[in-house]
Amino acid sequence: MTEDELVAVVRDAVRDEFSAAGLRVDTPDFQDAVREDMRFLRRVRQRADAVANKIGMAVILGIIGGVGWLIMQGLNFWKAN
């Protein structure tokens, strides 16, 4: 089997798998549409990750602030007594 034949077999297999998943990639128009869909999904994922990171940082800062407040209250109580 030559390299060109192998490339053709792999391309057909990939096309068949994409087709089975509901993605048509047999014409350039469909390929462009799939690229745009993947870009959209990437943007959605990146924005969701950014929101999750911000929420995680808020939780961590809240915990650190709570521990700092608790330490200060303990020091104030110790100093008063």
N, C-alpha and C positions, 0 to 999 in steps of 0.2 A: 504494500500500500504506500503510495507516494504521500508526500507532505500535503499536497493540494487536495488529494482525496480525503486525507484525515481531517483537514480543516473543514471540508464540505460536510463530512459526517458529523463533526462536532457542532457546526452551525445548525444543521438540521435538527440535531438532538436538542440544542438549546431553544430553537424556535418551537419545537414540539412541546417542551416543558413550559415555556412562556405561554403558549397557546392553551395548554391544559390549565394554567393558572388564570386564564382570562385576559392575558395581555397579547395583543396582536403586534408583531414586530416584522411583518413581511413586507411592508412598504415604508418608504422614508417618512411619510406623514404619520403613520402609526408610531414609528420610532421616536419622532419628535414629541408626540403626545405622551408617550411613556416617559421620556426624559423629563418633560415638564411635570408630570405626576410625581416622579421620584424627587424632583427638586422641591415640590410643594411639601411632600412628606418629610423631607429632610428639614425644611424650615419649621414645620410644626414640631418635629422632634426636638430641634435645637431650642425653640422657644419654651417647650415644656420642660426641658432640662434646665434652662435658665430660671424658670419660675421655681422649680424644685430646689435649685441651689439657693435662691434667695430665701425661700421658706426655711430651709435647713439652717442657713446662717442666722435667721431671726430666732429660731429655736435655740441654737447654741449660745447666741448672745443673751437670750433670756435666762438660760441656765447659769451662765457665768455671772450675769447681773444679780440673780437670786442668791448665788453662793457668796458673792461679794457683799451684798446687803446683809446676809446672815452673819458673816464674819464681823462686819461693822457693828451690828447690833450686839453681838457677843462681847466685842471690845468695849462698847459703851456701857454695857451692863457690868462688866468686870471693873471698869474705871469708876463707876458710880458706887460700887460696894467695896 
